[in-house]
């Protein structure tokens, strides 16, 4: 009984950790934002 419970708990922890590892290494979509800045804003007073 205890051995089956420990084996089941270990397999659940292994499945969760592997899924989090795969999720962490998966590529995220990259976003690029282009914002135009007026040249009068970039000048110092």
URTAQUI-V993635 format. One record per pair of residues at least 12 apart in sequence whose C-alpha atoms are under 6 Angstrom apart, sorted by sequence separation. I is the first residue (numbers start at 0). J is the second residue. D is the distance in Angstrom with one decimal. If there is no record, write none. Layout:
BEGIN
i;j;d
I;J;D
I;J;D
END
This chain:
BEGIN
none
END
